[in-house]
C-alpha cells in the first residue's frame, strides 16, 4: 500500500462511519496491510487483495459484544446514531451493517452463542475513486 491508497482508505472509512477521528496507517509488520485507529486504539485492519488482477481491500474488525447490544456498541464507538443493524434473510449467524440506507458490510458471529462478532467490509478500487 502506498501513501495515496492509505489517504483514500482513511477518507473512505471516515465517510463510512461518519467519524473524522479515524486514522489509517501502514502496518509496520506488513506492507500489504493497514491499521485502523480510533484515537489511540487500534480497532481494525485493512488488507490488500489482488486476486484475479483486481485490486481491492478487506476491512476487518472484531466486535466483542453479543447480538443484543451490537448496534448500540457500534453507535457508541463511532459516535453516530446513523449506524443500524439489519437482519439478513435466512441467515441467523450474520447481520448487515448500514449507515442510514447505505450498506457497509456484513457482521458474522464468531461463535454459536453470538457472543462476539466480526465486521467485514469489501472496499473495491472504484469505491476509492471519489477520495
VMD Tcl script that builds the backbone (N, CA, C; Angstrom):
set m [mol new atoms 393]
animate dup $m
set s [atomselect $m all]
$s set {name element resname resid chain x y z} {
  {N N UNK 1 A 0.843 -1.180 0.000}
  {CA C UNK 1 A 0.000 0.000 0.000}
  {C C UNK 1 A 0.886 1.241 0.000}
  {N N UNK 2 A 0.507 2.207 -0.803}
  {CA C UNK 2 A 1.263 3.449 -0.825}
  {C C UNK 2 A 0.491 4.545 -0.080}
  {N N UNK 3 A 1.110 5.717 0.055}
  {CA C UNK 3 A 0.504 6.816 0.810}
  {C C UNK 3 A -0.814 7.283 0.214}
  {N N UNK 4 A -0.920 7.270 -1.107}
  {CA C UNK 4 A -2.168 7.692 -1.758}
  {C C UNK 4 A -3.299 6.735 -1.397}
  {N N UNK 5 A -3.029 5.431 -1.446}
  {CA C UNK 5 A -4.068 4.455 -1.068}
  {C C UNK 5 A -4.445 4.610 0.395}
  {N N UNK 6 A -3.465 4.802 1.256}
  {CA C UNK 6 A -3.760 4.983 2.681}
  {C C UNK 6 A -4.649 6.201 2.910}
  {N N UNK 7 A -4.347 7.293 2.227}
  {CA C UNK 7 A -5.149 8.518 2.357}
  {C C UNK 7 A -6.577 8.281 1.874}
  {N N UNK 8 A -6.718 7.587 0.741}
  {CA C UNK 8 A -8.046 7.305 0.200}
  {C C UNK 8 A -8.813 6.342 1.103}
  {N N UNK 9 A -8.135 5.332 1.619}
  {CA C UNK 9 A -8.781 4.390 2.537}
  {C C UNK 9 A -9.240 5.108 3.804}
  {N N UNK 10 A -8.414 5.996 4.325}
  {CA C UNK 10 A -8.798 6.751 5.510}
  {C C UNK 10 A -10.038 7.600 5.236}
  {N N UNK 11 A -10.070 8.276 4.102}
  {CA C UNK 11 A -11.240 9.092 3.742}
  {C C UNK 11 A -12.479 8.215 3.596}
  {N N UNK 12 A -12.321 7.058 2.971}
  {CA C UNK 12 A -13.445 6.139 2.788}
  {C C UNK 12 A -13.991 5.670 4.140}
  {N N UNK 13 A -13.110 5.237 5.030}
  {CA C UNK 13 A -13.545 4.716 6.334}
  {C C UNK 13 A -14.147 5.830 7.182}
  {N N UNK 14 A -13.557 7.011 7.140}
  {CA C UNK 14 A -14.137 8.147 7.866}
  {C C UNK 14 A -15.555 8.433 7.380}
  {N N UNK 15 A -15.742 8.423 6.061}
  {CA C UNK 15 A -17.072 8.654 5.493}
  {C C UNK 15 A -18.032 7.526 5.869}
  {N N UNK 16 A -17.576 6.288 5.763}
  {CA C UNK 16 A -18.436 5.133 6.044}
  {C C UNK 16 A -18.987 5.161 7.466}
  {N N UNK 17 A -18.143 5.563 8.417}
  {CA C UNK 17 A -18.548 5.556 9.819}
  {C C UNK 17 A -18.882 6.952 10.348}
  {N N UNK 18 A -18.873 7.952 9.476}
  {CA C UNK 18 A -19.197 9.326 9.846}
  {C C UNK 18 A -18.372 9.772 11.055}
  {N N UNK 19 A -17.043 9.527 10.983}
  {CA C UNK 19 A -16.180 9.875 12.101}
  {C C UNK 19 A -14.808 10.306 11.571}
  {N N UNK 20 A -14.487 11.579 11.757}
  {CA C UNK 20 A -13.223 12.126 11.258}
  {C C UNK 20 A -12.034 11.850 12.171}
  {N N UNK 21 A -12.254 11.170 13.287}
  {CA C UNK 21 A -11.156 10.839 14.190}
  {C C UNK 21 A -10.469 9.520 13.818}
  {N N UNK 22 A -10.976 8.840 12.811}
  {CA C UNK 22 A -10.387 7.567 12.382}
  {C C UNK 22 A -9.103 7.856 11.614}
  {N N UNK 23 A -8.052 7.080 11.926}
  {CA C UNK 23 A -6.788 7.180 11.206}
  {C C UNK 23 A -6.445 5.821 10.605}
  {N N UNK 24 A -5.925 5.836 9.387}
  {CA C UNK 24 A -5.463 4.622 8.727}
  {C C UNK 24 A -3.980 4.799 8.448}
  {N N UNK 25 A -3.169 3.852 8.931}
  {CA C UNK 25 A -1.726 3.938 8.727}
  {C C UNK 25 A -1.179 2.572 8.336}
  {N N UNK 26 A -0.044 2.592 7.674}
  {CA C UNK 26 A 0.599 1.364 7.232}
  {C C UNK 26 A 0.955 0.505 8.441}
  {N N UNK 27 A 0.720 -0.776 8.330}
  {CA C UNK 27 A 1.101 -1.717 9.370}
  {C C UNK 27 A 2.605 -1.946 9.241}
  {N N UNK 28 A 3.390 -1.596 10.256}
  {CA C UNK 28 A 4.843 -1.723 10.137}
  {C C UNK 28 A 5.319 -3.164 9.944}
  {N N UNK 29 A 4.482 -4.121 10.288}
  {CA C UNK 29 A 4.848 -5.532 10.154}
  {C C UNK 29 A 4.471 -6.121 8.804}
  {N N UNK 30 A 3.609 -5.407 8.048}
  {CA C UNK 30 A 3.108 -5.961 6.793}
  {C C UNK 30 A 2.778 -4.823 5.827}
  {N N UNK 31 A 3.541 -4.673 4.751}
  {CA C UNK 31 A 3.327 -3.571 3.804}
  {C C UNK 31 A 2.056 -3.742 2.975}
  {N N UNK 32 A 1.427 -4.896 3.045}
  {CA C UNK 32 A 0.162 -5.123 2.348}
  {C C UNK 32 A -1.033 -4.977 3.280}
  {N N UNK 33 A -0.803 -4.351 4.436}
  {CA C UNK 33 A -1.881 -4.179 5.409}
  {C C UNK 33 A -1.797 -2.801 6.047}
  {N N UNK 34 A -2.942 -2.350 6.546}
  {CA C UNK 34 A -3.018 -1.078 7.255}
  {C C UNK 34 A -3.738 -1.292 8.580}
  {N N UNK 35 A -3.396 -0.453 9.541}
  {CA C UNK 35 A -4.065 -0.462 10.837}
  {C C UNK 35 A -5.064 0.682 10.863}
  {N N UNK 36 A -6.224 0.421 11.423}
  {CA C UNK 36 A -7.263 1.436 11.558}
  {C C UNK 36 A -7.364 1.792 13.040}
  {N N UNK 37 A -7.164 3.078 13.345}
  {CA C UNK 37 A -7.192 3.542 14.729}
  {C C UNK 37 A -8.338 4.525 14.941}
  {N N UNK 38 A -8.898 4.470 16.122}
  {CA C UNK 38 A -9.860 5.465 16.580}
  {C C UNK 38 A -9.272 6.000 17.876}
  {N N UNK 39 A -8.782 7.228 17.829}
  {CA C UNK 39 A -7.993 7.739 18.945}
  {C C UNK 39 A -6.691 6.962 18.997}
  {N N UNK 40 A -6.325 6.493 20.160}
  {CA C UNK 40 A -5.089 5.713 20.318}
  {C C UNK 40 A -5.324 4.214 20.143}
  {N N UNK 41 A -6.558 3.828 20.001}
  {CA C UNK 41 A -6.924 2.412 19.984}
  {C C UNK 41 A -6.985 1.857 18.566}
  {N N UNK 42 A -6.291 0.745 18.324}
  {CA C UNK 42 A -6.415 0.050 17.040}
  {C C UNK 42 A -7.725 -0.725 17.064}
  {N N UNK 43 A -8.588 -0.438 16.083}
  {CA C UNK 43 A -9.904 -1.084 16.080}
  {C C UNK 43 A -10.088 -2.083 14.948}
  {N N UNK 44 A -9.258 -1.979 13.912}
  {CA C UNK 44 A -9.467 -2.842 12.750}
  {C C UNK 44 A -8.204 -2.904 11.914}
  {N N UNK 45 A -8.258 -3.749 10.894}
  {CA C UNK 45 A -7.161 -3.816 9.928}
  {C C UNK 45 A -7.752 -3.846 8.520}
  {N N UNK 46 A -6.940 -3.416 7.574}
  {CA C UNK 46 A -7.310 -3.450 6.159}
  {C C UNK 46 A -6.191 -4.173 5.429}
  {N N UNK 47 A -6.556 -5.178 4.638}
  {CA C UNK 47 A -5.575 -5.977 3.914}
  {C C UNK 47 A -5.846 -5.862 2.418}
  {N N UNK 48 A -4.771 -5.784 1.635}
  {CA C UNK 48 A -4.878 -5.725 0.180}
  {C C UNK 48 A -5.245 -7.101 -0.352}
  {N N UNK 49 A -6.126 -7.114 -1.354}
  {CA C UNK 49 A -6.490 -8.345 -2.049}
  {C C UNK 49 A -6.312 -8.098 -3.543}
  {N N UNK 50 A -5.299 -8.717 -4.133}
  {CA C UNK 50 A -5.007 -8.536 -5.555}
  {C C UNK 50 A -5.415 -9.740 -6.403}
  {N N UNK 51 A -6.274 -10.585 -5.889}
  {CA C UNK 51 A -6.705 -11.773 -6.641}
  {C C UNK 51 A -7.384 -11.380 -7.937}
  {N N UNK 52 A -7.229 -12.197 -8.921}
  {CA C UNK 52 A -7.883 -12.018 -10.222}
  {C C UNK 52 A -7.505 -10.716 -10.914}
  {N N UNK 53 A -6.383 -10.110 -10.536}
  {CA C UNK 53 A -5.931 -8.894 -11.192}
  {C C UNK 53 A -6.661 -7.633 -10.791}
  {N N UNK 54 A -7.660 -7.734 -9.935}
  {CA C UNK 54 A -8.397 -6.564 -9.451}
  {C C UNK 54 A -7.914 -6.221 -8.052}
  {N N UNK 55 A -7.587 -4.963 -7.833}
  {CA C UNK 55 A -7.121 -4.534 -6.512}
  {C C UNK 55 A -8.328 -4.148 -5.662}
  {N N UNK 56 A -8.414 -4.753 -4.503}
  {CA C UNK 56 A -9.458 -4.420 -3.551}
  {C C UNK 56 A -8.870 -4.531 -2.150}
  {N N UNK 57 A -9.678 -4.183 -1.172}
  {CA C UNK 57 A -9.209 -4.165 0.203}
  {C C UNK 57 A -10.270 -4.813 1.090}
  {N N UNK 58 A -9.815 -5.465 2.125}
  {CA C UNK 58 A -10.712 -6.125 3.065}
  {C C UNK 58 A -10.554 -5.489 4.447}
  {N N UNK 59 A -11.601 -4.830 4.905}
  {CA C UNK 59 A -11.646 -4.223 6.235}
  {C C UNK 59 A -12.181 -5.281 7.189}
  {N N UNK 60 A -11.494 -5.499 8.317}
  {CA C UNK 60 A -11.958 -6.483 9.294}
  {C C UNK 60 A -11.814 -5.927 10.704}
  {N N UNK 61 A -12.906 -6.031 11.458}
  {CA C UNK 61 A -12.928 -5.519 12.825}
  {C C UNK 61 A -13.638 -6.515 13.732}
  {N N UNK 62 A -12.998 -6.879 14.827}
  {CA C UNK 62 A -13.621 -7.734 15.835}
  {C C UNK 62 A -14.533 -6.879 16.699}
  {N N UNK 63 A -15.713 -7.402 16.991}
  {CA C UNK 63 A -16.692 -6.695 17.812}
  {C C UNK 63 A -17.021 -7.603 19.000}
  {N N UNK 64 A -16.474 -7.274 20.194}
  {CA C UNK 64 A -16.538 -8.190 21.337}
  {C C UNK 64 A -17.811 -8.105 22.183}
  {N N UNK 65 A -18.965 -8.052 21.534}
  {CA C UNK 65 A -20.223 -7.960 22.276}
  {C C UNK 65 A -21.240 -8.923 21.679}
  {N N UNK 66 A -22.318 -9.154 22.402}
  {CA C UNK 66 A -23.393 -10.006 21.921}
  {C C UNK 66 A -24.327 -9.293 20.963}
  {N N UNK 67 A -25.139 -10.053 20.269}
  {CA C UNK 67 A -26.062 -9.523 19.258}
  {C C UNK 67 A -26.991 -8.452 19.798}
  {N N UNK 68 A -27.459 -8.627 21.032}
  {CA C UNK 68 A -28.451 -7.716 21.590}
  {C C UNK 68 A -27.925 -6.298 21.797}
  {N N UNK 69 A -26.626 -6.112 21.873}
  {CA C UNK 69 A -26.060 -4.777 22.070}
  {C C UNK 69 A -25.137 -4.354 20.920}
  {N N UNK 70 A -25.118 -5.111 19.857}
  {CA C UNK 70 A -24.223 -4.857 18.724}
  {C C UNK 70 A -24.402 -3.456 18.137}
  {N N UNK 71 A -25.624 -3.084 17.813}
  {CA C UNK 71 A -25.885 -1.772 17.223}
  {C C UNK 71 A -25.481 -0.651 18.174}
  {N N UNK 72 A -25.860 -0.755 19.424}
  {CA C UNK 72 A -25.533 0.288 20.395}
  {C C UNK 72 A -24.027 0.405 20.587}
  {N N UNK 73 A -23.321 -0.710 20.627}
  {CA C UNK 73 A -21.862 -0.697 20.767}
  {C C UNK 73 A -21.214 0.059 19.609}
  {N N UNK 74 A -21.617 -0.240 18.385}
  {CA C UNK 74 A -21.034 0.416 17.209}
  {C C UNK 74 A -21.383 1.894 17.168}
  {N N UNK 75 A -22.609 2.229 17.520}
  {CA C UNK 75 A -23.012 3.642 17.551}
  {C C UNK 75 A -22.188 4.419 18.576}
  {N N UNK 76 A -21.971 3.820 19.746}
  {CA C UNK 76 A -21.172 4.478 20.773}
  {C C UNK 76 A -19.705 4.585 20.356}
  {N N UNK 77 A -19.161 3.520 19.795}
  {CA C UNK 77 A -17.765 3.501 19.369}
  {C C UNK 77 A -17.477 4.595 18.344}
  {N N UNK 78 A -18.328 4.698 17.325}
  {CA C UNK 78 A -18.099 5.647 16.242}
  {C C UNK 78 A -18.792 6.998 16.461}
  {N N UNK 79 A -19.510 7.113 17.576}
  {CA C UNK 79 A -20.186 8.360 17.949}
  {C C UNK 79 A -21.140 8.843 16.866}
  {N N UNK 80 A -22.008 7.936 16.412}
  {CA C UNK 80 A -23.018 8.278 15.417}
  {C C UNK 80 A -24.266 7.424 15.632}
  {N N UNK 81 A -25.415 8.039 15.451}
  {CA C UNK 81 A -26.683 7.322 15.572}
  {C C UNK 81 A -27.177 6.775 14.237}
  {N N UNK 82 A -26.416 6.972 13.175}
  {CA C UNK 82 A -26.872 6.567 11.844}
  {C C UNK 82 A -26.554 5.119 11.506}
  {N N UNK 83 A -25.696 4.456 12.304}
  {CA C UNK 83 A -25.390 3.050 12.044}
  {C C UNK 83 A -26.565 2.192 12.485}
  {N N UNK 84 A -26.919 1.213 11.642}
  {CA C UNK 84 A -28.003 0.316 12.051}
  {C C UNK 84 A -27.731 -1.098 11.574}
  {N N UNK 85 A -28.153 -2.017 12.405}
  {CA C UNK 85 A -28.036 -3.445 12.124}
  {C C UNK 85 A -29.317 -3.880 11.426}
  {N N UNK 86 A -29.162 -4.646 10.333}
  {CA C UNK 86 A -30.311 -5.134 9.578}
  {C C UNK 86 A -30.194 -6.657 9.470}
  {N N UNK 87 A -31.271 -7.339 9.825}
  {CA C UNK 87 A -31.278 -8.809 9.740}
  {C C UNK 87 A -31.140 -9.253 8.292}
  {N N UNK 88 A -30.521 -10.394 8.098}
  {CA C UNK 88 A -30.366 -10.971 6.759}
  {C C UNK 88 A -31.390 -12.084 6.586}
  {N N UNK 89 A -31.959 -12.169 5.403}
  {CA C UNK 89 A -32.938 -13.202 5.111}
  {C C UNK 89 A -32.292 -14.574 5.204}
  {N N UNK 90 A -32.909 -15.446 5.946}
  {CA C UNK 90 A -32.465 -16.845 6.103}
  {C C UNK 90 A -31.076 -17.013 6.704}
  {N N UNK 91 A -30.556 -15.994 7.361}
  {CA C UNK 91 A -29.237 -16.079 7.993}
  {C C UNK 91 A -29.359 -15.639 9.447}
  {N N UNK 92 A -29.124 -16.551 10.366}
  {CA C UNK 92 A -29.198 -16.214 11.781}
  {C C UNK 92 A -27.819 -15.901 12.362}
  {N N UNK 93 A -26.761 -16.291 11.640}
  {CA C UNK 93 A -25.416 -16.122 12.169}
  {C C UNK 93 A -24.717 -14.863 11.655}
  {N N UNK 94 A -25.458 -14.010 10.955}
  {CA C UNK 94 A -24.866 -12.760 10.472}
  {C C UNK 94 A -25.950 -11.711 10.266}
  {N N UNK 95 A -25.506 -10.456 10.252}
  {CA C UNK 95 A -26.388 -9.311 10.017}
  {C C UNK 95 A -25.658 -8.349 9.089}
  {N N UNK 96 A -26.389 -7.388 8.548}
  {CA C UNK 96 A -25.772 -6.352 7.732}
  {C C UNK 96 A -25.609 -5.102 8.572}
  {N N UNK 97 A -24.575 -4.320 8.249}
  {CA C UNK 97 A -24.387 -3.024 8.877}
  {C C UNK 97 A -24.601 -1.957 7.821}
  {N N UNK 98 A -25.495 -1.031 8.118}
  {CA C UNK 98 A -25.775 0.094 7.233}
  {C C UNK 98 A -25.457 1.395 7.942}
  {N N UNK 99 A -25.132 2.412 7.155}
  {CA C UNK 99 A -25.064 3.774 7.656}
  {C C UNK 99 A -26.203 4.489 6.958}
  {N N UNK 100 A -27.287 4.706 7.686}
  {CA C UNK 100 A -28.517 5.179 7.050}
  {C C UNK 100 A -29.003 4.091 6.114}
  {N N UNK 101 A -29.193 4.428 4.844}
  {CA C UNK 101 A -29.631 3.439 3.859}
  {C C UNK 101 A -28.472 2.808 3.092}
  {N N UNK 102 A -27.251 3.242 3.381}
  {CA C UNK 102 A -26.071 2.759 2.660}
  {C C UNK 102 A -25.500 1.500 3.312}
  {N N UNK 103 A -25.425 0.417 2.543}
  {CA C UNK 103 A -24.840 -0.840 3.022}
  {C C UNK 103 A -23.340 -0.668 3.214}
  {N N UNK 104 A -22.838 -1.073 4.378}
  {CA C UNK 104 A -21.396 -1.003 4.643}
  {C C UNK 104 A -20.734 -2.374 4.572}
  {N N UNK 105 A -21.323 -3.358 5.251}
  {CA C UNK 105 A -20.692 -4.663 5.290}
  {C C UNK 105 A -21.520 -5.666 6.059}
  {N N UNK 106 A -20.903 -6.816 6.285}
  {CA C UNK 106 A -21.565 -7.913 6.967}
  {C C UNK 106 A -20.876 -8.178 8.295}
  {N N UNK 107 A -21.682 -8.424 9.317}
  {CA C UNK 107 A -21.156 -8.770 10.636}
  {C C UNK 107 A -21.553 -10.213 10.900}
  {N N UNK 108 A -20.554 -11.074 11.086}
  {CA C UNK 108 A -20.791 -12.504 11.280}
  {C C UNK 108 A -20.421 -12.919 12.700}
  {N N UNK 109 A -21.192 -13.846 13.242}
  {CA C UNK 109 A -20.919 -14.363 14.577}
  {C C UNK 109 A -19.638 -15.196 14.555}
  {N N UNK 110 A -18.817 -15.019 15.583}
  {CA C UNK 110 A -17.583 -15.786 15.706}
  {C C UNK 110 A -17.809 -17.125 16.387}
  {N N UNK 111 A -18.928 -17.254 17.083}
  {CA C UNK 111 A -19.228 -18.496 17.782}
  {C C UNK 111 A -20.739 -18.753 17.742}
  {N N UNK 112 A -21.133 -19.944 18.095}
  {CA C UNK 112 A -22.548 -20.334 18.028}
  {C C UNK 112 A -23.424 -19.521 18.977}
  {N N UNK 113 A -22.864 -19.044 20.065}
  {CA C UNK 113 A -23.627 -18.259 21.044}
  {C C UNK 113 A -23.813 -16.810 20.598}
  {N N UNK 114 A -23.032 -16.357 19.610}
  {CA C UNK 114 A -23.126 -14.972 19.160}
  {C C UNK 114 A -22.603 -13.989 20.188}
  {N N UNK 115 A -21.572 -14.405 20.947}
  {CA C UNK 115 A -21.031 -13.517 21.981}
  {C C UNK 115 A -19.936 -12.598 21.469}
  {N N UNK 116 A -19.440 -12.851 20.269}
  {CA C UNK 116 A -18.515 -11.928 19.613}
  {C C UNK 116 A -18.732 -12.027 18.107}
  {N N UNK 117 A -18.373 -10.957 17.416}
  {CA C UNK 117 A -18.691 -10.828 16.004}
  {C C UNK 117 A -17.499 -10.261 15.243}
  {N N UNK 118 A -17.519 -10.399 13.931}
  {CA C UNK 118 A -16.505 -9.800 13.075}
  {C C UNK 118 A -17.204 -9.030 11.965}
  {N N UNK 119 A -16.855 -7.741 11.858}
  {CA C UNK 119 A -17.366 -6.893 10.796}
  {C C UNK 119 A -16.407 -6.968 9.618}
  {N N UNK 120 A -16.935 -7.255 8.429}
  {CA C UNK 120 A -16.127 -7.296 7.219}
  {C C UNK 120 A -16.737 -6.370 6.177}
  {N N UNK 121 A -15.868 -5.522 5.616}
  {CA C UNK 121 A -16.284 -4.601 4.566}
  {C C UNK 121 A -15.354 -4.801 3.381}
  {N N UNK 122 A -15.915 -5.077 2.223}
  {CA C UNK 122 A -15.131 -5.177 0.993}
  {C C UNK 122 A -15.045 -3.785 0.387}
  {N N UNK 123 A -13.815 -3.313 0.161}
  {CA C UNK 123 A -13.602 -1.995 -0.430}
  {C C UNK 123 A -12.971 -2.215 -1.799}
  {N N UNK 124 A -13.730 -1.931 -2.839}
  {CA C UNK 124 A -13.243 -2.119 -4.201}
  {C C UNK 124 A -12.483 -0.889 -4.657}
  {N N UNK 125 A -11.594 -1.067 -5.635}
  {CA C UNK 125 A -10.775 0.064 -6.086}
  {C C UNK 125 A -11.630 1.248 -6.547}
  {N N UNK 126 A -12.765 0.988 -7.204}
  {CA C UNK 126 A -13.601 2.106 -7.667}
  {C C UNK 126 A -14.335 2.802 -6.530}
  {N N UNK 127 A -14.438 2.139 -5.355}
  {CA C UNK 127 A -15.023 2.796 -4.173}
  {C C UNK 127 A -14.156 3.957 -3.705}
  {N N UNK 128 A -12.863 3.910 -4.041}
  {CA C UNK 128 A -11.922 4.924 -3.585}
  {C C UNK 128 A -11.751 6.069 -4.581}
  {N N UNK 129 A -12.364 5.966 -5.749}
  {CA C UNK 129 A -12.151 6.963 -6.795}
  {C C UNK 129 A -12.561 8.370 -6.385}
  {N N UNK 130 A -13.614 8.513 -5.586}
  {CA C UNK 130 A -14.077 9.850 -5.216}
  {C C UNK 130 A -13.264 10.482 -4.102}
  {N N UNK 131 A -12.301 9.748 -3.564}
  {CA C UNK 131 A -11.493 10.276 -2.445}
  {C C UNK 131 A -10.143 10.655 -2.934}
}
mol reanalyze $m
mol bondsrecalc $m
mol representation Tube
mol addrep $m
